[in-house]
Amino acid sequence: MVKRLKYMNKLYKLMNTDDVKIITGVRRSGKTHLIKTFMEELINDGIPEENIIYISLETGKYRKIKNDDELDSVVYDFFENKKGKLYMFFDEIHKVSNWEEAINSYRVDFDCDIYVTGSYARLLGGINRTVLSGRYVTVRIHPFSYNEYLDYYQEKGLCVDESSELKLFNEYLIYGGLPGHLKYDGGDEKEDYLWDVYNSIMLNDIFDLEKITSTDLYRRLVEYVISNIGNLFSINSIKKYLKSDGRNSHPDTIMNYLLYASNAYLLYRVKRENIKKKEILKTLEKYYVVDVGFYNILVVDEDKDRGFLLENIVFLELLRRGYSMTIGNIDQNEVDFVCKRSGKKVYIQVSESILDEVTREREFNSLELIKDNYPKYILTMDDYDYSRNGIIHMNILDFLKDDDII
């Protein structure tokens, strides 16, 4: 299995700091595998195995732990009379009420290094109002990047050449990067797995936690948004769609429902920005899905838009690289992504192809209207290089495989 060195290296950099390490991300993105791999590395580095505790709140052994007192009885008993640095790992910690109080007490009472995981943003939602405020750092886990996807097959002994790589990318475009689907060879089995994960997110991370009663309305709303990734939305446009589908809903309900999907890391909301005025626009926004595999199980073949799938994949890769993003607007022209990170800014357009002259001029024109000197890129599946006027045209696969390009 891929070690996910980017995340492992980050954990090593944070290791033995006083802060609690909170590892979060969408369900089945690899959080448990990451911390188990990290635990194995600690043992290989000479940490005594008896000084490491791993508690998964989803296992039969620990699933009955519901509050901080019950967790305390397990932890304090386990570490009684232990000597040396202690390492604590808690998987799906949000299932324990008052977990923040318990974790902070271990931080105070023991010479320890603490790691917790959770699949829901609520894990962090109120943490700044608890005893852990200012005493934690967050590590966000995403599904496999395209590079990690290639690593998986190369570790299996596959020789990846130009033709096989294109085939692998097309599979990545269909089934996405959730690691679990890779253990299945058939497309039907992969789709069944994706449906299982999708329904698990809906049931466990949204319906149960948010006490959703109108589950059919909720599913229809989210499926509509996922089916239209890359398109501009407003609350009113979603309301009109639901009404046309025979489902009435209040704008506040729609806003809350979309927030719940974002909290479960199923959807990412991206606002628009006026590039010239450098201000966030209040109307219209876009949503992207955490894994394109969900798009492909929800959308019938004839309605699929490969261009928007590519846009979604680029968006996710930019997230992995630490960028925050807005949708750019300049003189009524759209720039797909205005990307910002540590004082750095990059403008990016994504299109399946710009071989057509009309499409090419449209994509270049939006970037040429921007008069600052920050880097500007157009990412496509084309092999021919159309770079001009300082705007770099690049193949999407080259972008995905090189973390240092952008």
C-alpha positions as CSV (number, residue, x, y, z in Angstrom):
1,M,0.0,0.0,0.0
2,V,1.2,3.5,-0.8
3,K,2.9,5.1,2.3
4,R,1.7,8.6,1.4
5,L,5.0,10.2,2.1
6,K,3.7,13.8,2.0
7,Y,1.5,13.2,5.0
8,M,4.0,11.0,6.8
9,N,6.6,13.7,6.5
10,K,4.2,16.2,7.9
11,L,3.5,13.9,10.9
12,Y,7.2,13.5,11.5
13,K,7.7,17.3,11.5
14,L,4.9,17.6,14.1
15,M,6.1,14.6,16.1
16,N,6.7,15.2,19.8
17,T,5.3,18.7,19.8
18,D,3.0,19.7,22.6
19,D,0.1,20.2,20.2
20,V,-2.6,17.6,19.6
21,K,-2.4,16.4,16.0
22,I,-5.9,16.3,14.4
23,I,-6.0,14.2,11.2
24,T,-9.2,14.8,9.4
25,G,-10.8,14.3,5.9
26,V,-13.6,12.5,4.1
27,R,-14.5,9.0,5.1
28,R,-12.3,6.3,3.6
29,S,-9.6,8.7,2.5
30,G,-6.9,6.8,4.3
31,K,-6.7,8.4,7.8
32,T,-6.6,5.0,9.6
33,H,-4.0,3.6,7.3
34,L,-1.9,6.7,7.7
35,I,-1.8,6.5,11.5
36,K,-1.2,2.8,11.5
37,T,1.7,3.2,9.1
38,F,3.0,6.0,11.3
39,M,2.8,3.7,14.4
40,E,4.7,1.0,12.5
41,E,7.4,3.6,11.7
42,L,7.6,4.6,15.3
43,I,8.2,1.0,16.4
44,N,10.9,0.6,13.7
45,D,12.5,3.8,15.0
46,G,12.8,2.2,18.4
47,I,9.7,3.4,20.3
48,P,8.6,0.6,22.7
49,E,5.4,-1.0,21.4
50,E,4.0,-1.0,25.0
51,N,4.2,2.8,25.0
52,I,1.8,3.1,22.1
53,I,-2.0,2.9,22.4
54,Y,-4.3,2.8,19.5
55,I,-8.1,3.2,20.1
56,S,-10.5,3.0,17.2
57,L,-14.0,4.0,18.3
58,E,-15.4,1.9,15.4
59,T,-14.1,-1.4,16.6
60,G,-16.0,-3.9,18.7
61,K,-13.4,-3.5,21.5
62,Y,-13.9,0.2,22.0
63,R,-17.2,1.1,20.3
64,K,-19.0,1.1,23.7
65,I,-16.9,4.1,24.8
66,K,-19.3,7.0,24.6
67,N,-17.9,9.7,27.0
68,D,-14.7,11.1,28.4
69,D,-15.0,9.1,31.7
70,E,-15.2,5.8,29.8
71,L,-12.3,6.8,27.7
72,D,-10.3,7.8,30.8
73,S,-10.7,4.4,32.4
74,V,-9.2,2.7,29.4
75,V,-6.3,5.1,28.8
76,Y,-5.2,5.5,32.5
77,D,-5.3,1.7,33.0
78,F,-3.3,1.1,29.8
79,F,-0.5,3.5,30.7
80,E,-0.3,2.6,34.4
81,N,3.4,2.2,35.4
82,K,4.7,2.9,31.9
83,K,8.0,4.7,31.6
84,G,9.2,7.0,28.9
85,K,7.4,9.0,26.2
86,L,3.9,7.8,25.5
87,Y,2.2,7.8,22.0
88,M,-1.6,8.0,21.8
89,F,-3.7,7.4,18.7
90,F,-7.5,7.8,18.7
91,D,-9.5,7.0,15.6
92,E,-12.9,8.7,15.0
93,I,-12.6,10.5,18.3
94,H,-15.7,12.6,17.7
95,K,-17.8,9.6,18.7
96,V,-16.8,10.3,22.3
97,S,-18.6,13.1,24.1
98,N,-16.4,15.7,25.8
99,W,-13.4,14.2,24.0
100,E,-11.6,17.5,24.1
101,E,-11.6,17.4,27.9
102,A,-10.1,13.9,28.0
103,I,-7.5,14.6,25.4
104,N,-6.3,17.7,27.1
105,S,-6.0,15.9,30.4
106,Y,-3.7,13.3,28.8
107,R,-1.7,16.2,27.4
108,V,-1.3,17.6,30.9
109,D,-0.9,14.4,32.9
110,F,1.4,12.4,30.7
111,D,4.7,12.9,28.8
112,C,2.9,12.1,25.6
113,D,2.4,12.7,21.9
114,I,-1.3,12.6,20.8
115,Y,-2.9,12.0,17.4
116,V,-6.7,11.9,16.7
117,T,-8.7,11.4,13.6
118,G,-12.3,12.3,12.5
119,S,-14.3,12.3,9.3
120,Y,-16.4,15.3,10.0
121,A,-15.6,19.0,10.2
122,R,-17.7,19.2,13.4
123,L,-14.7,17.7,15.0
124,L,-13.1,21.1,14.6
125,G,-16.2,23.2,14.5
126,G,-16.4,24.2,18.2
127,I,-12.9,23.2,19.3
128,N,-11.7,26.8,19.7
129,R,-14.3,27.2,22.4
130,T,-12.8,24.2,24.4
131,V,-9.7,23.5,26.5
132,L,-7.9,22.5,23.3
133,S,-8.1,26.0,21.8
134,G,-4.7,27.0,20.5
135,R,-3.3,23.5,21.5
136,Y,-3.8,21.6,18.2
137,V,-2.7,21.4,14.6
138,T,-4.7,20.0,11.7
139,V,-3.6,17.6,9.0
140,R,-6.1,17.3,6.2
141,I,-6.1,14.0,4.3
142,H,-7.4,13.8,0.7
143,P,-8.1,10.8,-1.5
144,F,-5.2,9.7,-3.6
145,S,-3.6,12.3,-5.8
146,Y,-2.8,11.1,-9.4
147,N,0.9,10.7,-8.3
148,E,-0.2,8.4,-5.5
149,Y,-2.5,6.6,-7.9
150,L,0.5,5.9,-10.2
151,D,2.7,4.9,-7.1
152,Y,0.1,2.3,-6.2
153,Y,0.4,0.6,-9.6
154,Q,4.1,0.9,-9.8
155,E,4.5,-0.7,-6.4
156,K,2.4,-3.6,-7.8
157,G,5.1,-4.0,-10.4
158,L,3.3,-2.3,-13.4
159,C,5.6,-0.7,-15.8
160,V,3.9,2.6,-16.6
161,D,4.6,3.8,-20.1
162,E,2.9,6.5,-22.2
163,S,0.0,4.4,-23.4
164,S,-0.6,2.6,-20.0
165,E,-0.5,5.9,-18.2
166,L,-3.2,7.4,-20.3
167,K,-5.3,4.4,-19.5
168,L,-4.7,4.8,-15.8
169,F,-5.5,8.4,-16.0
170,N,-8.9,7.6,-17.7
171,E,-9.6,5.2,-14.9
172,Y,-8.7,7.8,-12.3
173,L,-11.0,10.2,-14.1
174,I,-13.8,7.6,-13.7
175,Y,-13.3,6.0,-10.3
176,G,-11.4,8.8,-8.5
177,G,-8.8,8.5,-5.8
178,L,-10.5,6.8,-2.8
179,P,-7.9,4.1,-2.0
180,G,-10.4,1.3,-1.3
181,H,-11.7,0.9,-4.8
182,L,-8.2,-0.2,-6.0
183,K,-8.6,-3.6,-4.4
184,Y,-11.3,-4.4,-7.0
185,D,-10.6,-5.2,-10.6
186,G,-14.0,-4.9,-12.1
187,G,-15.9,-1.7,-12.8
188,D,-19.1,-3.0,-11.2
189,E,-17.3,-3.8,-8.0
190,K,-15.6,-0.4,-8.0
191,E,-18.9,1.4,-8.4
192,D,-20.5,-0.7,-5.7
193,Y,-17.7,0.3,-3.4
194,L,-18.2,4.0,-4.3
195,W,-21.9,3.7,-3.6
196,D,-21.2,2.1,-0.2
197,V,-18.8,5.0,0.7
198,Y,-21.2,7.7,-0.6
199,N,-24.2,6.2,1.3
200,S,-22.1,5.8,4.5
201,I,-21.2,9.5,4.3
202,M,-24.8,10.4,3.9
203,L,-26.0,8.1,6.7
204,N,-23.3,8.4,9.3
205,D,-21.7,11.8,8.7
206,I,-24.8,13.8,7.7
207,F,-28.3,12.2,8.4
208,D,-27.4,10.9,11.9
209,L,-25.2,13.7,13.0
210,E,-27.5,16.5,11.7
211,K,-30.8,14.8,12.5
212,I,-32.0,15.0,8.9
213,T,-35.6,13.9,8.5
214,S,-36.2,14.9,4.8
215,T,-33.5,12.5,3.6
216,D,-35.0,12.2,0.1
217,L,-34.9,16.0,-0.4
218,Y,-31.4,16.1,1.0
219,R,-30.2,13.4,-1.4
220,R,-31.8,15.1,-4.4
221,L,-30.2,18.5,-3.6
222,V,-26.7,17.1,-3.1
223,E,-26.9,14.9,-6.2
224,Y,-28.0,17.9,-8.2
225,V,-25.0,19.9,-7.1
226,I,-22.6,17.0,-7.7
227,S,-24.1,16.4,-11.1
228,N,-23.3,20.1,-12.0
229,I,-19.8,20.5,-10.6
230,G,-18.1,23.5,-12.1
231,N,-21.3,25.4,-12.8
232,L,-22.3,28.6,-11.0
233,F,-25.0,28.2,-8.4
234,S,-27.2,30.5,-6.3
235,I,-29.5,29.4,-3.5
236,N,-32.4,30.6,-5.7
237,S,-31.4,28.6,-8.7
238,I,-31.2,25.5,-6.5
239,K,-34.6,26.3,-5.0
240,K,-36.1,26.6,-8.5
241,Y,-34.6,23.3,-9.5
242,L,-36.0,21.5,-6.5
243,K,-39.4,23.2,-7.0
244,S,-39.4,22.0,-10.7
245,D,-38.7,18.5,-9.3
246,G,-41.8,18.8,-7.0
247,R,-39.9,19.6,-3.8
248,N,-40.4,22.8,-2.0
249,S,-37.6,24.1,0.3
250,H,-36.7,27.2,2.2
251,P,-33.4,29.1,1.3
252,D,-32.1,28.7,4.8
253,T,-32.7,24.9,4.6
254,I,-30.8,24.7,1.3
255,M,-27.9,26.7,2.8
256,N,-27.8,24.5,5.9
257,Y,-27.9,21.3,3.8
258,L,-25.0,22.5,1.7
259,L,-23.1,23.3,4.8
260,Y,-23.6,19.8,6.2
261,A,-22.2,18.3,2.9
262,S,-19.2,20.6,3.3
263,N,-18.8,19.6,6.9
264,A,-18.6,16.0,5.9
265,Y,-15.9,16.9,3.3
266,L,-18.2,15.7,0.5
267,L,-18.5,19.1,-1.2
268,Y,-16.2,22.1,-1.4
269,R,-17.7,25.6,-1.8
270,V,-15.7,28.1,-3.9
271,K,-16.7,31.8,-4.0
272,R,-16.2,34.3,-6.8
273,E,-13.8,37.2,-6.7
274,N,-13.6,40.4,-8.7
275,I,-10.0,40.3,-9.8
276,K,-9.7,44.1,-10.5
277,K,-11.3,45.2,-7.2
278,K,-9.9,42.3,-5.2
279,E,-13.2,41.7,-3.5
280,I,-15.3,38.6,-2.9
281,L,-18.6,38.7,-4.8
282,K,-21.8,37.9,-2.9
283,T,-23.7,36.3,-5.7
284,L,-23.1,32.9,-7.4
285,E,-20.6,30.3,-6.4
286,K,-19.3,26.9,-7.4
287,Y,-19.1,23.5,-5.7
288,Y,-16.6,20.7,-6.3
289,V,-16.9,17.1,-5.1
290,V,-14.2,15.5,-2.9
291,D,-13.8,12.6,-5.3
292,V,-14.8,12.4,-9.0
293,G,-15.8,8.8,-8.5
294,F,-19.0,10.1,-6.8
295,Y,-19.8,12.2,-9.8
296,N,-19.5,9.2,-12.1
297,I,-21.8,7.0,-10.1
298,L,-24.5,9.7,-9.9
299,V,-24.4,11.0,-13.5
300,V,-25.6,8.9,-16.5
301,D,-23.0,8.5,-19.3
302,E,-24.6,10.8,-21.9
303,D,-24.7,13.7,-19.4
304,K,-21.1,13.5,-18.2
305,D,-18.9,16.5,-18.8
306,R,-15.2,15.6,-19.1
307,G,-14.1,19.2,-19.0
308,F,-15.7,19.7,-15.6
309,L,-14.2,16.5,-14.3
310,L,-10.8,17.7,-15.3
311,E,-11.5,21.0,-13.5
312,N,-12.5,19.1,-10.4
313,I,-9.4,17.1,-10.4
314,V,-7.2,20.2,-10.8
315,F,-9.1,21.8,-7.9
316,L,-8.4,18.9,-5.6
317,E,-4.8,18.8,-6.6
318,L,-4.5,22.6,-5.8
319,L,-6.1,21.9,-2.4
320,R,-3.5,19.2,-1.7
321,R,-0.8,21.7,-2.5
322,G,-2.1,24.1,0.1
323,Y,-3.8,26.7,-2.0
324,S,-7.0,28.5,-1.2
325,M,-9.1,29.3,-4.3
326,T,-11.7,31.6,-5.7
327,I,-13.4,31.8,-9.1
328,G,-12.0,34.9,-10.9
329,N,-14.2,37.4,-12.6
330,I,-12.8,40.1,-14.8
331,D,-14.8,42.3,-17.2
332,Q,-17.5,39.6,-17.3
333,N,-14.9,36.9,-18.2
334,E,-14.3,33.9,-15.9
335,V,-10.9,32.6,-14.6
336,D,-11.4,29.1,-13.3
337,F,-9.1,29.5,-10.3
338,V,-7.4,32.3,-8.5
339,C,-5.0,30.4,-6.2
340,K,-3.3,31.9,-3.1
341,R,-0.8,30.4,-0.8
342,S,1.8,32.1,1.5
343,G,1.8,35.4,-0.4
344,K,1.9,33.6,-3.7
345,K,-0.8,33.9,-6.4
346,V,-1.4,31.9,-9.5
347,Y,-4.2,32.1,-12.1
348,I,-5.4,28.9,-13.8
349,Q,-7.7,28.0,-16.6
350,V,-8.7,24.4,-17.2
351,S,-10.1,23.0,-20.5
352,E,-10.2,19.6,-22.0
353,S,-8.7,21.0,-25.2
354,I,-7.9,24.3,-26.8
355,L,-7.2,22.9,-30.3
356,D,-10.4,24.7,-31.4
357,E,-9.4,28.4,-32.1
358,V,-12.6,29.8,-30.6
359,T,-12.1,27.9,-27.3
360,R,-8.4,28.8,-27.3
361,E,-9.0,32.5,-27.7
362,R,-11.7,32.5,-25.0
363,E,-9.3,30.8,-22.5
364,F,-6.4,33.0,-23.3
365,N,-8.5,36.2,-23.3
366,S,-9.6,35.9,-19.7
367,L,-6.0,35.6,-18.5
368,E,-4.7,38.3,-20.9
369,L,-7.1,40.8,-19.3
370,I,-5.2,40.4,-16.0
371,K,-2.5,43.0,-16.0
372,D,-0.4,41.9,-12.9
373,N,2.7,39.8,-13.1
374,Y,1.6,36.7,-11.2
375,P,2.0,33.3,-13.1
376,K,-0.9,32.3,-15.4
377,Y,-1.5,28.8,-16.7
378,I,-3.9,27.0,-19.1
379,L,-4.1,23.3,-18.3
380,T,-5.5,20.9,-21.0
381,M,-5.1,17.4,-22.3
382,D,-3.5,18.7,-25.5
383,D,0.1,17.7,-26.4
384,Y,0.8,20.8,-28.5
385,D,2.1,23.8,-26.6
386,Y,0.1,27.0,-27.3
387,S,1.9,29.1,-24.7
388,R,2.0,32.9,-25.5
389,N,2.4,36.3,-23.9
390,G,3.8,34.9,-20.7
391,I,0.8,32.5,-20.3
392,I,2.0,28.9,-19.9
393,H,0.0,26.2,-21.6
394,M,0.6,22.8,-20.0
395,N,-0.7,19.2,-20.2
396,I,-2.8,18.4,-17.2
397,L,-0.9,15.1,-16.5
398,D,2.4,17.0,-16.4
399,F,0.9,19.4,-13.9
400,L,-0.5,16.6,-11.7
401,K,2.8,14.7,-11.6
402,D,5.1,17.6,-10.7
403,D,4.4,19.2,-7.3
404,D,7.0,21.9,-8.0
405,I,5.3,23.3,-11.1
406,I,2.7,25.4,-9.4
